[in-house]
Structures are given as structure tokens and as C-alpha cells.
Amino acid sequence: MILEYLGKIGLALLMSILVGFEREQSKKPVGLRDVALVTLGATFFAILALELVTIAGNVRYDIGRIIAYTVVGIGFLGSGVIMQNKDKLEGITTASTLWAMVGTGLFCGLGLYELALISGLCVYIILKSKHVRVTIAKTRKKRRKR
């Protein structure tokens, strides 16, 4: 049983380190530790939800509520990241990243490893796609100057 927990937590750490490192490289306010803690927290709540159902053996513990309130809770944390700077909103991508990584953490905790890998990699690829767009735009500007 302990190896199963370690596997869930390990995968959550791996996915969150990948995404968190990208946030650190982009010099965003939420970095590696924040993303890792959010993802691990979601993993812990999913494990707790499964364990409560297993221990109780009855319908008294609703796994759906625990998962739902985990998602709602991250909304409060994410709202603290979003700020208005003059006419521009900042931090929406970072808040969305935290919200998406809760999903990855929940997948890990529920033992849905394939979905955890896919979701974590999708978040990473989406975050990296901004850098691709910026590179393409810079290349186009250079070509126009010639």
C-alpha cells in the first residue's frame, strides 16, 4: 500500500516539477514550489477521499464532494494571483496553470496515471507554446527588415 501511495505522490511531483520549472524559467510569480504544493495537495485530497470510502465502507463519505471542494478551493488561491495592471489583466495563465494542475494531482491521487501524464504534459506543452509563438513573431520581424 505504501508503494502505491509513493507512486501517486511521485508522479504528482514529476508532473508538477515539469510545469513548475517552466513557470520559473518564465519568471512568473508562481513557480516550482507553488505548483508542486498545489499538485501534491490535490493528490493528498484524492488519496484521502479514496481512503475514507474504503475505511467507512458506506455512503457517508462522498468522494465527489471532496474532489469538488478541492477544485473550488484552488479558485480562491488562483484569484489571488490575478491582478489588474492599468488596462491589462495579469496572472490569468498562472491561475489557470494552478487550476489545471489540481486536475493532474487529482488524477494521480485517484490512480489514473495515464490521465495524469497526459494532463501534465498537455499543460507543459501549452505553456511552452507561448515561447514558440514569440520566436515565430521575432523571426517574421527579422525577415521583414531585410
C-alpha positions in Angstrom: 0.0 0.0 0.0 2.8 2.4 0.9 4.4 1.8 -2.6 1.1 2.7 -4.3 1.0 6.0 -2.3 4.6 6.8 -3.2 3.9 6.1 -6.8 1.0 8.5 -6.8 2.9 11.2 -5.0 6.0 10.6 -7.1 4.1 11.1 -10.4 2.4 14.2 -9.0 5.8 15.6 -8.1 7.2 14.7 -11.5 4.4 16.5 -13.4 4.5 19.5 -11.1 8.2 19.9 -11.3 8.0 19.9 -15.1 5.3 22.6 -15.1 6.7 24.5 -12.2 10.2 24.6 -13.8 8.6 26.2 -16.9 7.0 28.8 -14.7 10.3 29.5 -13.0 12.0 29.9 -16.4 9.3 32.4 -17.5 9.9 34.3 -14.3 6.3 34.1 -13.2 5.1 34.9 -9.7 4.1 31.3 -9.1 6.9 28.9 -9.5 8.2 25.4 -8.9 7.3 25.2 -5.2 3.9 26.7 -5.6 2.9 24.4 -8.5 4.3 21.4 -6.7 2.4 22.2 -3.5 -0.9 22.7 -5.3 -0.5 19.5 -7.2 0.5 17.5 -4.2 -2.3 18.9 -2.2 -4.8 17.8 -4.8 -3.1 14.3 -4.8 -3.4 14.1 -1.0 -7.1 15.0 -1.0 -7.8 12.4 -3.7 -6.0 9.7 -1.7 -7.8 10.8 1.4 -11.2 10.6 -0.4 -10.4 7.1 -1.6 -9.3 6.0 1.8 -12.3 7.4 3.6 -14.6 5.5 1.3 -12.5 2.3 1.8 -12.4 2.6 5.6 -16.0 3.6 6.1 -17.4 1.2 3.5 -20.6 3.2 3.3 -22.0 6.2 1.5 -21.4 8.6 4.4 -18.3 9.9 2.7 -18.9 11.4 -0.7 -15.7 11.3 -2.8 -17.2 13.7 -5.3 -17.6 16.4 -2.7 -14.0 16.2 -1.5 -12.9 16.5 -5.1 -15.3 19.3 -5.9 -14.2 21.3 -2.8 -10.6 20.8 -3.8 -11.3 22.4 -7.1 -13.3 25.2 -5.5 -10.5 25.9 -3.0 -7.9 26.4 -5.7 -10.2 29.1 -7.2 -9.5 31.3 -4.1 -5.8 30.7 -4.4 -5.9 31.4 -8.2 -7.8 34.6 -7.7 -5.0 35.9 -5.5 -2.6 35.6 -8.5 -4.7 37.6 -10.9 -4.1 41.4 -10.8 -5.1 44.3 -12.9 -2.3 46.5 -14.1 -3.7 49.6 -15.8 -5.9 48.2 -18.6 -4.4 44.8 -18.6 -5.2 41.7 -16.5 -2.1 39.7 -15.4 -1.7 36.3 -13.9 -4.6 34.6 -15.7 -2.3 32.0 -17.3 -0.7 31.3 -13.9 -4.0 30.9 -12.1 -5.2 28.6 -14.9 -2.0 26.6 -14.6 -2.7 26.1 -10.9 -6.2 25.1 -11.6 -5.2 22.6 -14.3 -2.5 21.1 -12.1 -5.1 20.4 -9.5 -6.7 18.1 -12.1 -3.3 16.4 -12.7 -2.9 16.0 -8.9 -6.4 14.5 -8.6 -5.7 12.1 -11.4 -2.5 11.0 -9.6 -4.3 10.5 -6.3 -7.1 8.6 -7.9 -4.6 6.3 -9.6 -5.5 7.4 -13.1 -1.8 7.5 -14.1 -2.3 7.8 -17.9 -4.6 10.7 -17.5 -2.1 12.3 -15.0 0.7 12.0 -17.6 -1.4 13.3 -20.4 -2.8 16.2 -18.5 0.6 17.2 -17.0 2.3 17.1 -20.4 -0.6 19.0 -22.1 -0.2 21.8 -19.5 3.5 21.9 -20.1 3.1 21.9 -23.9 0.5 24.7 -23.8 2.8 26.8 -21.6 5.7 26.2 -23.9 3.7 27.1 -26.9 3.9 30.8 -25.9 7.6 30.7 -26.4 7.2 29.2 -29.9 4.8 32.0 -30.8 7.2 34.6 -29.6 10.1 33.0 -31.6 8.0 32.9 -34.7 7.0 36.6 -34.3 10.6 37.6 -33.9 11.7 35.6 -37.0 9.0 37.3 -39.0 10.1 40.7 -37.9 13.7 39.9 -38.9 12.6 38.8 -42.3 10.6 42.0 -42.9 13.6 44.1 -42.1 15.6 42.5 -44.9 
